[in-house]
Amino acid sequence: MVLKQHGIKTKVSLVVSDLSGGGSVRAFLLAQVLKKLNYQVEIVGFVFGKDLYAIPPDEIPVVSVTGKNYPEFFSAAQKLFKKVDGDIIYAVKPKVTSFGLSVLKKFTSRRPLLLDMDDWELSWYGGFEWKYSPSPKQFYRDLFKKDGGLRFPDHPLYIQWMESFVKQADAVTIDTQFLQERFGGVYLPNGKDTSLFNPHEYDPDTSRKRYGLSGYRILMFPGAPRPHKGVEDVLMALDKLNVSDLRLVIVGGSPYDNYDEDLMKKWGRWIIKLPKFPVEVMPDVVAAAHIVVVPQRDTVIARAQFPLKLTDGMAMAKPVLSTRVGDIPEIVADTGYLVDPGAPEQIAEQIQLIFENLASANERGRQARERCVEKYSTDTMASTLAKVIALL
Protein backbone atom coordinates (compact mmCIF):
# COMPACT_ATOMS: atom_id res chain seq x y z
CA MET A 1 0.00 0.00 0.00
CA VAL A 2 1.25 3.50 -0.85
CA LEU A 3 1.62 5.60 2.29
CA LYS A 4 2.46 9.27 2.68
CA GLN A 5 5.42 10.19 4.84
CA HIS A 6 6.06 12.96 7.41
CA GLY A 7 2.54 12.97 8.84
CA ILE A 8 0.75 13.80 5.59
CA LYS A 9 -2.49 11.84 5.28
CA THR A 10 -2.90 9.13 2.69
CA LYS A 11 -5.30 10.44 0.04
CA VAL A 12 -8.16 8.42 -1.43
CA SER A 13 -9.71 9.42 -4.75
CA LEU A 14 -13.33 8.20 -4.90
CA VAL A 15 -14.19 8.04 -8.60
CA VAL A 16 -17.92 8.38 -9.37
CA SER A 17 -19.49 7.58 -12.73
CA ASP A 18 -22.14 10.30 -12.56
CA LEU A 19 -22.58 12.76 -9.69
CA SER A 20 -26.06 13.52 -11.03
CA GLY A 21 -26.99 9.85 -10.52
CA GLY A 22 -27.75 7.65 -7.55
CA GLY A 23 -24.22 6.28 -7.19
CA SER A 24 -23.14 9.51 -5.56
CA VAL A 25 -25.07 8.64 -2.38
CA ARG A 26 -22.96 5.52 -1.78
CA ALA A 27 -19.82 7.51 -2.68
CA PHE A 28 -20.65 10.16 -0.09
CA LEU A 29 -21.17 7.44 2.52
CA LEU A 30 -17.81 5.83 1.68
CA ALA A 31 -16.16 9.24 1.92
CA GLN A 32 -17.52 9.72 5.43
CA VAL A 33 -16.24 6.28 6.46
CA LEU A 34 -12.78 6.97 5.02
CA LYS A 35 -12.62 10.25 6.94
CA LYS A 36 -13.36 8.29 10.11
CA LEU A 37 -10.24 6.26 9.25
CA ASN A 38 -8.27 9.50 9.00
CA TYR A 39 -7.77 9.45 5.23
CA GLN A 40 -7.78 12.56 3.12
CA VAL A 41 -10.73 12.07 0.75
CA GLU A 42 -11.69 13.67 -2.52
CA ILE A 43 -14.64 12.73 -4.71
CA VAL A 44 -13.97 12.98 -8.43
CA GLY A 45 -16.63 12.36 -11.04
CA PHE A 46 -18.56 13.25 -14.15
CA VAL A 47 -21.82 15.18 -14.13
CA PHE A 48 -24.08 14.09 -16.99
CA GLY A 49 -27.22 15.81 -15.70
CA LYS A 50 -28.02 19.38 -14.70
CA ASP A 51 -27.68 19.02 -10.93
CA LEU A 52 -26.00 16.83 -8.35
CA TYR A 53 -28.22 13.92 -7.31
CA ALA A 54 -27.51 14.48 -3.63
CA ILE A 55 -26.00 17.27 -1.55
CA PRO A 56 -22.42 16.37 -0.53
CA PRO A 57 -21.65 16.09 3.18
CA ASP A 58 -19.77 18.92 4.84
CA GLU A 59 -15.99 18.91 4.42
CA ILE A 60 -16.00 16.39 1.56
CA PRO A 61 -14.44 18.07 -1.50
CA VAL A 62 -16.08 17.22 -4.82
CA VAL A 63 -14.32 17.76 -8.15
CA SER A 64 -16.52 17.39 -11.21
CA VAL A 65 -16.13 17.33 -14.98
CA THR A 66 -19.06 17.75 -17.36
CA GLY A 67 -19.83 14.37 -18.91
CA LYS A 68 -19.98 14.01 -22.68
CA ASN A 69 -20.95 11.25 -25.06
CA TYR A 70 -18.48 9.65 -27.46
CA PRO A 71 -16.33 10.89 -29.12
CA GLU A 72 -16.26 14.04 -26.94
CA PHE A 73 -16.09 11.74 -23.93
CA PHE A 74 -12.40 11.09 -24.58
CA SER A 75 -11.44 14.70 -23.92
CA ALA A 76 -13.69 14.85 -20.83
CA ALA A 77 -12.16 11.60 -19.58
CA GLN A 78 -8.67 13.02 -20.04
CA LYS A 79 -9.59 15.96 -17.80
CA LEU A 80 -11.00 13.68 -15.12
CA PHE A 81 -8.07 11.27 -15.41
CA LYS A 82 -5.66 14.06 -14.41
CA LYS A 83 -7.72 14.85 -11.32
CA VAL A 84 -7.54 11.30 -9.96
CA ASP A 85 -4.39 11.78 -7.90
CA GLY A 86 -5.05 9.79 -4.73
CA ASP A 87 -2.61 7.32 -3.22
CA ILE A 88 -5.52 4.87 -3.31
CA ILE A 89 -8.12 4.82 -6.09
CA TYR A 90 -11.65 3.76 -5.12
CA ALA A 91 -14.03 3.37 -8.07
CA VAL A 92 -17.77 3.38 -7.41
CA LYS A 93 -19.67 1.09 -9.81
CA PRO A 94 -18.16 -1.05 -12.58
CA LYS A 95 -18.67 1.51 -15.35
CA VAL A 96 -16.33 2.92 -17.97
CA THR A 97 -16.89 6.35 -16.44
CA SER A 98 -15.55 5.25 -13.05
CA PHE A 99 -13.96 1.80 -13.00
CA GLY A 100 -12.67 1.97 -16.58
CA LEU A 101 -10.74 5.18 -15.92
CA SER A 102 -9.59 3.82 -12.57
CA VAL A 103 -8.16 0.66 -14.12
CA LEU A 104 -6.14 2.81 -16.53
CA LYS A 105 -4.96 4.94 -13.61
CA LYS A 106 -3.92 1.83 -11.70
CA PHE A 107 -1.71 0.61 -14.52
CA THR A 108 -0.17 4.01 -15.30
CA SER A 109 0.42 5.08 -11.69
CA ARG A 110 0.88 1.69 -9.97
CA ARG A 111 -1.56 2.74 -7.26
CA PRO A 112 -3.87 0.26 -5.53
CA LEU A 113 -7.43 0.07 -6.82
CA LEU A 114 -10.63 -0.66 -4.93
CA LEU A 115 -13.99 -1.21 -6.60
CA ASP A 116 -17.31 -0.71 -4.84
CA MET A 117 -20.54 -2.21 -6.17
CA ASP A 118 -23.88 -1.22 -4.63
CA ASP A 119 -26.11 -2.32 -7.53
CA TRP A 120 -26.07 -4.89 -10.27
CA GLU A 121 -25.88 -2.34 -13.06
CA LEU A 122 -27.11 -4.72 -15.77
CA SER A 123 -30.29 -5.34 -13.78
CA TRP A 124 -31.54 -1.94 -14.99
CA TYR A 125 -31.48 -3.31 -18.55
CA GLY A 126 -32.99 -6.75 -18.01
CA GLY A 127 -30.24 -8.48 -16.07
CA PHE A 128 -29.68 -12.08 -17.10
CA GLU A 129 -31.86 -11.61 -20.18
CA TRP A 130 -29.94 -8.68 -21.62
CA LYS A 131 -27.68 -9.15 -24.62
CA TYR A 132 -26.51 -6.90 -27.41
CA SER A 133 -27.19 -8.50 -30.79
CA PRO A 134 -28.08 -5.73 -33.25
CA SER A 135 -28.53 -6.07 -36.98
CA PRO A 136 -25.66 -4.58 -39.03
CA LYS A 137 -27.88 -1.58 -39.79
CA GLN A 138 -28.72 -1.04 -36.12
CA PHE A 139 -25.07 -1.43 -35.12
CA TYR A 140 -24.14 1.28 -37.61
CA ARG A 141 -26.81 3.58 -36.17
CA ASP A 142 -25.75 2.87 -32.59
CA LEU A 143 -22.14 3.63 -33.41
CA PHE A 144 -22.30 6.54 -35.84
CA LYS A 145 -25.57 8.44 -35.33
CA LYS A 146 -25.31 11.40 -32.95
CA ASP A 147 -27.78 9.88 -30.49
CA GLY A 148 -26.73 6.27 -31.16
CA GLY A 149 -26.79 3.96 -28.16
CA LEU A 150 -23.08 3.18 -28.26
CA ARG A 151 -22.29 6.89 -28.04
CA PHE A 152 -23.36 6.76 -24.37
CA PRO A 153 -20.36 5.91 -22.14
CA ASP A 154 -22.51 3.85 -19.77
CA HIS A 155 -24.26 1.76 -22.43
CA PRO A 156 -25.00 -1.71 -20.99
CA LEU A 157 -22.58 -3.29 -23.47
CA TYR A 158 -19.73 -1.34 -21.90
CA ILE A 159 -20.98 -2.23 -18.41
CA GLN A 160 -20.94 -5.89 -19.44
CA TRP A 161 -17.34 -5.48 -20.58
CA MET A 162 -16.41 -3.75 -17.34
CA GLU A 163 -17.85 -6.62 -15.30
CA SER A 164 -15.27 -8.88 -16.93
CA PHE A 165 -12.54 -6.58 -15.55
CA VAL A 166 -13.70 -6.75 -11.92
CA LYS A 167 -10.74 -9.00 -11.05
CA GLN A 168 -8.39 -6.18 -12.03
CA ALA A 169 -9.35 -4.46 -8.76
CA ASP A 170 -7.07 -5.19 -5.82
CA ALA A 171 -10.16 -5.50 -3.63
CA VAL A 172 -13.93 -5.32 -4.13
CA THR A 173 -16.56 -4.14 -1.66
CA ILE A 174 -20.25 -4.98 -2.10
CA ASP A 175 -23.40 -4.32 -0.09
CA THR A 176 -25.67 -7.33 -0.74
CA GLN A 177 -25.47 -11.11 -0.73
CA PHE A 178 -26.70 -11.08 -4.33
CA LEU A 179 -23.64 -9.12 -5.45
CA GLN A 180 -21.30 -11.20 -3.31
CA GLU A 181 -22.54 -14.41 -4.88
CA ARG A 182 -22.13 -12.95 -8.35
CA PHE A 183 -18.86 -11.03 -8.01
CA GLY A 184 -17.26 -12.04 -4.71
CA GLY A 185 -15.79 -9.27 -2.59
CA VAL A 186 -16.07 -8.09 0.99
CA TYR A 187 -19.51 -7.39 2.45
CA LEU A 188 -19.71 -3.67 3.30
CA PRO A 189 -23.39 -2.91 3.96
CA ASN A 190 -24.78 0.61 3.87
CA GLY A 191 -24.21 2.08 7.30
CA LYS A 192 -25.47 5.19 9.02
CA ASP A 193 -23.68 7.69 11.21
CA THR A 194 -25.62 6.72 14.34
CA SER A 195 -24.13 9.59 16.33
CA LEU A 196 -25.63 12.02 13.80
CA PHE A 197 -28.81 9.97 13.34
CA ASN A 198 -29.58 9.95 17.05
CA PRO A 199 -33.27 10.13 17.97
CA HIS A 200 -32.47 11.50 21.43
CA GLU A 201 -31.30 14.75 19.80
CA TYR A 202 -34.63 15.48 18.08
CA ASP A 203 -38.23 16.07 19.05
CA PRO A 204 -40.70 14.53 16.57
CA ASP A 205 -43.44 17.11 17.22
CA THR A 206 -40.98 19.97 16.65
CA SER A 207 -39.76 18.35 13.44
CA ARG A 208 -43.30 17.84 12.17
CA LYS A 209 -44.09 21.49 12.87
CA ARG A 210 -40.89 22.63 11.11
CA TYR A 211 -41.73 20.76 7.88
CA GLY A 212 -45.46 21.49 7.82
CA LEU A 213 -46.49 18.00 8.88
CA SER A 214 -48.34 18.74 12.13
CA GLY A 215 -51.75 17.15 12.42
CA TYR A 216 -50.89 14.18 10.21
CA ARG A 217 -49.78 10.63 10.90
CA ILE A 218 -46.68 10.37 8.75
CA LEU A 219 -45.45 7.50 6.62
CA MET A 220 -42.08 8.57 5.25
CA PHE A 221 -40.17 7.45 2.18
CA PRO A 222 -36.84 9.34 2.43
CA GLY A 223 -35.58 8.86 -1.12
CA ALA A 224 -36.23 8.82 -4.86
CA PRO A 225 -39.36 6.85 -5.86
CA ARG A 226 -38.93 4.41 -8.74
CA PRO A 227 -41.25 1.59 -9.83
CA HIS A 228 -39.24 -1.19 -8.16
CA LYS A 229 -39.31 0.66 -4.82
CA GLY A 230 -43.00 -0.04 -4.33
CA VAL A 231 -44.25 3.42 -3.35
CA GLU A 232 -47.38 2.75 -5.38
CA ASP A 233 -48.18 -0.18 -3.08
CA VAL A 234 -48.17 2.16 -0.06
CA LEU A 235 -50.43 4.61 -1.88
CA MET A 236 -52.85 1.82 -2.81
CA ALA A 237 -52.82 0.81 0.86
CA LEU A 238 -53.76 4.38 1.81
CA ASP A 239 -56.62 4.22 -0.68
CA LYS A 240 -57.83 1.05 1.06
CA LEU A 241 -57.57 2.57 4.53
CA ASN A 242 -59.05 5.91 3.41
CA VAL A 243 -58.15 7.66 6.68
CA SER A 244 -57.96 11.42 6.30
CA ASP A 245 -54.96 12.17 8.54
CA LEU A 246 -52.54 9.65 6.97
CA ARG A 247 -49.91 11.04 4.60
CA LEU A 248 -46.98 9.62 2.66
CA VAL A 249 -44.06 12.07 2.79
CA ILE A 250 -41.57 11.68 -0.06
CA VAL A 251 -38.22 13.35 0.65
CA GLY A 252 -36.04 14.40 -2.27
CA GLY A 253 -37.96 12.89 -5.15
CA SER A 254 -36.69 11.37 -8.37
CA PRO A 255 -34.36 13.27 -10.72
CA TYR A 256 -34.62 10.61 -13.43
CA ASP A 257 -38.01 11.08 -15.04
CA ASN A 258 -41.61 12.20 -14.45
CA TYR A 259 -42.46 9.36 -12.08
CA ASP A 260 -43.06 11.74 -9.16
CA GLU A 261 -45.54 13.73 -11.23
CA ASP A 262 -47.35 10.52 -12.23
CA LEU A 263 -47.71 9.57 -8.57
CA MET A 264 -49.02 13.04 -7.72
CA LYS A 265 -51.61 12.93 -10.52
CA LYS A 266 -53.06 9.66 -9.25
CA TRP A 267 -52.54 9.85 -5.48
CA GLY A 268 -51.84 13.54 -4.77
CA ARG A 269 -54.29 13.65 -1.88
CA TRP A 270 -52.06 11.29 0.12
CA ILE A 271 -48.65 12.72 -0.81
CA ILE A 272 -46.57 15.49 0.72
CA LYS A 273 -43.33 16.21 -1.11
CA LEU A 274 -40.29 17.64 0.65
CA PRO A 275 -37.12 18.80 -1.16
CA LYS A 276 -33.75 17.08 -0.86
CA PHE A 277 -31.71 18.00 2.20
CA PRO A 278 -28.04 17.72 3.19
CA VAL A 279 -27.25 14.57 5.15
CA GLU A 280 -26.72 16.69 8.27
CA VAL A 281 -30.40 17.77 8.15
CA MET A 282 -31.90 14.35 7.37
CA PRO A 283 -32.09 13.14 11.00
CA ASP A 284 -34.36 16.08 11.79
CA VAL A 285 -36.49 15.23 8.75
CA VAL A 286 -36.75 11.52 9.58
CA ALA A 287 -37.60 12.42 13.19
CA ALA A 288 -40.92 13.73 11.84
CA ALA A 289 -41.99 10.26 10.68
CA HIS A 290 -44.26 7.92 12.59
CA ILE A 291 -43.32 5.04 10.26
CA VAL A 292 -40.54 4.72 7.67
CA VAL A 293 -41.72 2.71 4.65
CA VAL A 294 -39.36 0.72 2.39
CA PRO A 295 -41.81 -1.30 0.23
CA GLN A 296 -39.40 -2.86 -2.31
CA ARG A 297 -40.97 -5.00 -5.03
CA ASP A 298 -39.48 -8.38 -5.90
CA THR A 299 -37.37 -7.52 -8.94
CA VAL A 300 -33.75 -8.32 -9.76
CA ILE A 301 -33.00 -4.61 -9.33
CA ALA A 302 -34.36 -4.65 -5.78
CA ARG A 303 -32.72 -7.97 -4.83
CA ALA A 304 -29.31 -6.51 -5.69
CA GLN A 305 -29.81 -3.41 -3.50
CA PHE A 306 -29.39 -2.49 0.15
CA PRO A 307 -31.98 0.30 0.59
CA LEU A 308 -30.41 3.20 2.47
CA LYS A 309 -33.87 4.12 3.75
CA LEU A 310 -33.79 1.08 6.04
CA THR A 311 -30.95 2.50 8.10
CA ASP A 312 -32.53 5.97 8.05
CA GLY A 313 -35.48 4.53 9.92
CA MET A 314 -33.57 2.05 12.08
CA ALA A 315 -31.01 4.61 13.27
CA MET A 316 -33.78 7.04 14.21
CA ALA A 317 -35.64 4.30 16.17
CA LYS A 318 -38.66 4.43 13.87
CA PRO A 319 -40.97 1.50 13.12
CA VAL A 320 -39.80 0.28 9.71
CA LEU A 321 -42.37 -1.25 7.37
CA SER A 322 -40.70 -3.15 4.54
CA THR A 323 -40.97 -6.23 2.33
CA ARG A 324 -39.43 -9.70 2.17
CA VAL A 325 -37.07 -8.95 -0.71
CA GLY A 326 -33.33 -9.62 -1.01
CA ASP A 327 -31.39 -8.96 2.20
CA ILE A 328 -34.14 -6.93 3.88
CA PRO A 329 -35.41 -9.70 6.22
CA GLU A 330 -31.87 -10.27 7.50
CA ILE A 331 -31.16 -6.54 7.86
CA VAL A 332 -34.20 -5.68 9.97
CA ALA A 333 -34.65 -9.18 11.49
CA ASP A 334 -37.43 -9.06 14.10
CA THR A 335 -37.07 -5.30 14.69
CA GLY A 336 -39.19 -4.35 11.67
CA TYR A 337 -42.58 -5.07 10.12
CA LEU A 338 -42.35 -7.21 6.98
CA VAL A 339 -44.97 -7.97 4.34
CA ASP A 340 -44.88 -9.76 1.02
CA PRO A 341 -43.76 -7.64 -1.94
CA GLY A 342 -46.49 -6.12 -4.08
CA ALA A 343 -49.17 -6.63 -1.42
CA PRO A 344 -50.98 -3.33 -0.69
CA GLU A 345 -53.59 -5.08 1.44
CA GLN A 346 -50.86 -6.42 3.76
CA ILE A 347 -49.30 -2.95 3.96
CA ALA A 348 -52.67 -1.51 4.92
CA GLU A 349 -53.08 -4.13 7.67
CA GLN A 350 -49.62 -3.39 9.08
CA ILE A 351 -50.16 0.39 9.04
CA GLN A 352 -53.37 -0.12 10.99
CA LEU A 353 -51.65 -2.53 13.40
CA ILE A 354 -48.75 -0.14 14.05
CA PHE A 355 -50.97 2.83 14.84
CA GLU A 356 -53.25 0.72 17.05
CA ASN A 357 -50.16 -0.39 19.03
CA LEU A 358 -47.86 2.60 18.60
CA ALA A 359 -46.08 2.19 21.94
CA SER A 360 -45.16 -1.39 21.03
CA ALA A 361 -44.11 -0.29 17.54
CA ASN A 362 -41.88 2.43 18.98
CA GLU A 363 -40.24 -0.12 21.27
CA ARG A 364 -39.53 -2.24 18.21
CA GLY A 365 -38.04 0.87 16.63
CA ARG A 366 -35.76 1.28 19.65
CA GLN A 367 -34.56 -2.30 19.14
CA ALA A 368 -34.00 -1.49 15.46
CA ARG A 369 -31.67 1.34 16.46
CA GLU A 370 -29.67 -1.02 18.70
CA ARG A 371 -29.32 -3.43 15.77
CA CYS A 372 -28.31 -0.56 13.47
CA VAL A 373 -25.62 0.65 15.90
CA GLU A 374 -24.20 -2.87 16.17
CA LYS A 375 -24.33 -4.02 12.55
CA TYR A 376 -25.09 -1.09 10.22
CA SER A 377 -23.25 1.94 11.57
CA THR A 378 -20.46 3.86 9.86
CA ASP A 379 -18.23 2.71 12.74
CA THR A 380 -18.88 -0.90 11.72
CA MET A 381 -18.24 0.01 8.09
CA ALA A 382 -14.97 1.70 9.09
CA SER A 383 -13.79 -1.40 10.93
CA THR A 384 -14.45 -3.57 7.87
CA LEU A 385 -12.96 -1.12 5.36
CA ALA A 386 -9.80 -0.69 7.46
CA LYS A 387 -9.15 -4.43 7.17
CA VAL A 388 -9.70 -4.32 3.41
CA ILE A 389 -7.28 -1.42 2.90
CA ALA A 390 -4.66 -3.02 5.18
CA LEU A 391 -4.37 -5.89 2.68
CA LEU A 392 -3.72 -3.67 -0.36
N, C-alpha and C positions, 0 to 999 in steps of 0.2 A: 504494500500500500504506500502511496506517495504521501509523505508527511511534510508539513512546513516546519522550518527550524526557527529558533530564537523567539519562541512564544507567539508567532503568527498563526492564526487559526487555519486549519485545513479548510479549503473552500469546496463546496459542492455546487455544481451547476445542475439544476433541475430543468430538463429540457421538455417543453410541453408542445404537443402537436398543434393545438389551437386554443389560445387563451379566451376566445369567444365561445368555446365549447365546454361541455361538462367535465372534461378531464382536468380542468384547472382546479376544481374543488379538491380532488385527491392530491394534486400537486401542492396546493396550499397546506393541506394537512401534513404531508410529508415534510414540507419546509418547517413547519412548527415543531415536528418531532426532531428533525436534525438540529434545530436551534437548541432544543433541550439537551442534546448531546454535545453542545458547545462547538458546532461547526459554523463556519461562515456560509451562508446560503444565498444563492441568487437564482431566481426563476427566469428562464430564457425561453421565449416561444414566439410562434407566429400568431397573428390575429387575422383571421379570415372574415370575421363579421364586423359589424359596426362598433360593438361595445364588448367589454370584458363580460364573461358569463357570470363571474362572481367577483365580489369586492375583495382584494387581497388583504390578508391580515396586516396589522401594524408591524412596521420594522422588517417586512419581507420585501426586498427590492425586486422589481419586475422589469425586465428588459424585453421589449417586443419589437418585432419586425412585421410589416404588413405582408400577409400571405398573398401569393400570386399563383395562378395556374401555370402549367407548362406552356411554352418554354420559359416564360418570365420567372418561373419558380427557381430556376437555377441561380439567377442573380440574387434573389431574395434569400435563398439558402446559403449562398456565399457570405452574405452579410451576417446571418444568424450564426454560421459556422465560426466566424471570427470572435463572436461574443461568448462562445462556450469555452471558458478558460478555467474551469474548476480543476482542482486536483483529483476530484472524483466526478464522474459524469453519471447522472441518474436520469434515464429516459423514462417518460411516462407514456405508456401505450406503445404497442409494437407497430408504429406507423412510420412511413418514410419521413414524415415531417418532424419526428422526434427520435425514434430509435434508429432510423436509417442514417440520419446525420450523426448520431452519437456513435454508431459503429465506425463510421469514417473517422471521427475524431479519436476514437480509441486507437485505431491503427496508425494514425499520423502522429499522435502525441504520446502513445504508450501509457495512457492513463486508464485506470480501472473503470469498468462500465457496469452499472446496475440497470436493470430493466424492471419497471413496475407495471403490473397488469391488473386493472380493476374492472374490466369488462372483457367479454369475448367479442372483439370488434366485428368479426364476421357474422355474429348473431343478428346484427342490425340489417343484414342483407339476405337472410335466409339460413344462415348457419351451415349445417351439414349439407343442405340441399343446394347451396350456391356454387355455381361454376361459371367460368367465362368461356363461352364457346360461340362467338359471333360468326356470322357469315363474312366472307371477304369484304363485301360492301359495307357491312356494319363496322367491321374492324377499321376500315379506311376512315369512316365517319368519326369513330371514337378517337382515332389518332390525329386526324388532320383538321377536322372542323373546329371552329373557335370554341364551341361549347361541347365538344366531344367528351365522352366519359373519361377517356384515358388522359385528358388534359388536367383532371383533378388529382392533385398529389395524393389524396387519401382514397382513391378508387379501391374497391374491395380486392381487385387483382393485386395491387401493390401491397395491401395488407396481408393477403395470402402469402406473397413472397416474403414479407417481413417475418411472418410466423416461422418460416423455415430457417431464419437467422437467429432465433431466440437463444440458441446454444452459444452464440458469439458473446453473449453477456457473461460477465464474470460471476454474477449472481442475479437471481430473479426473485422478486417479491410479488405475491398475489393475495387477494382478499377473499376468495371463496374456495370451497372444496372442488367445485366444478372446474375452476381454472387450474387448481393444483393437479387434479387427475389428468387434465389435458396437456399441461405444459410443465409440470413439476414446480419447483421453487419453494420458497419459504412463506408460510402463512403469516401475513401481516394484515389483520383485519382492520377495518376503519375504526379508529378510536376517537375519543372525545376528550378535550381538556376538561376534566371533571372538577378542577379547581375554578375554572371560568364558568362552566355549566354547573353551578352549585345552587340548588333550589333554596337553600337557607339564606341566600343573598337577595332574594326577590320576593315580592308580595304579589300573588296572582291578581287580586282585586285592583291593585295599583296599575299593574301591567295591562289589564283589560281596559281600564279607564284611559290609559295613555294611548292605546291603539284603537279606541272607539268600539270596544267589544263589550262594554258593560251591558248587563241585562240579557245576555245570551249565554247559552251553554255551548261551549266551543269545542268542536272537533278540528284539529289542526293538521294540515299537510304542509310541512315546512320545506317545500322544494318545487321542482318544475314538473307539472303534470304531463304525462305522456300515456298513450293507450295501455301499455303494459303495466303501468303503475296502479291501475284499478280505481282511480278517483271516481270514475263513473259509477262503480259499484256502491261507493259510499253515498253518492247523490241519489241513486235509485233506492237505497235504504232509507234516506231521509224522506223521499216521496212516500214510501210505505208507512213510515212512522207518522208523517204529517203533523209534527209538533212545532208550533210557531216559534219557539225560542231557541231551536237548534240551528246552528250555522256551521258550515265548513269554511274554515279560513285557509286560504292558499297563500303561502308566503313566497314571493319571488316571481313565480310564474315561469312560463316556458319561453325561451328566446328563439325556438326553432321554427315555429309555424303559427298557425291561427287556432291551435287546439284550445287555448284558454278561452278565446272568443266563442268557439263552438260550445264549450261547457256553459258559458254565461248565457248564451241564447236559449239553451234548453233548461238549465237549472239555476238561473240567476237569482231566484228568490232565496236559495239556500246558501249562496256563495258570498263571502267577503274576501276581497283581494287586498293583500298588503304588498308593498314593494319589496325588493331585495334589500337586505341589510348587511353591514359588515359583521364578521363572525363575532366580534366583541359585543354586539347588540343582540345577537340571536338568543342568548339565555333569557333576556328580558322578554323577548317576543314569545318564546316557547312557554315561559312562565304563565302566560295568559290562557293557555290551553287547559281544558278539562281532560281531554283525551287526545293523544297523538295517534293518527291513523296512517298505517303503511300497508295498503290493501293490494299488494303485488298480485298480478295475474300469473297463471302458470304458463310462461313462455320461456324459450331458451334464453332470451334476453334477460329476463328476471332471474332465472336460475343461476346465471353467471354473475349476478350482482350482490353486493353487500349494501343494502340501502342505508345511507347515512342518517336518514330520518329516524331509524331505530334508536341510534345512540343519542340523538337529540332528545327524544322522549325519555329514554332510560336514565340518562344523566340527570335530567331535571325531575326525576321521580314521578313521572306522569304515567297513568295507565296507558299502555301501548296496545292498540288493536291492530293485528296484522293477520297474515295468511300463511298457510302451510306450504311455502314455496322455497326451494333451494335451502340455504343455511338458516333461514329465519327461525324455524322451531328450535334449533340448537342455540342460536344467539339469545333469544328471549327466555328459553326454557319455560319454567312454570311461573315466571314473573310477568308474563304478558297474557293477552287474550287472543287466541288463534281461531280462525275460521277457515273453511275451505276457500280456495281461490274462485273468484267469479260467482260468489254466492251472496247477493245483496240481502236476501232474507235472513241469512245467518248474521250478517253485519248489523242489521236492524235489531235482531234479538240481543246481540251483545251490547249494543249501545244502550238499549233499554235496561239490561241487566246491570251495567256499570253505574248508570245514574240512579237506579233503585238501591244500589249498595255502594255508594260513592266512598264511604269510609273504608270499606274493605278493598275497593279498587285502588284507593290512594295508598293503602298499606302495601299492596302488591307493587305499586309504583316505587315505593321506598325500597323494596327488595330488588327491583330492577336497577335502581341506582347502585346498590351494593354490588350487584353482578357486573355492572358497567365499570365501576371503579376497579374491580378485580381483573376483569378479562378484556375490557374494551376501552381502556383509557389511553391517552397519549403516553403516559408513563410506561404502560405495558408495551406499547408500540416501540418506544425508545429502547427498552431492554432488548427486545427482539432484534431491532435494526442494528444496535450496537454489535451484537454477535455476528450479524451478517457482514458488516463492514470490517470487522476484525479479521475476517478470513480472506479479504481481498489481497 
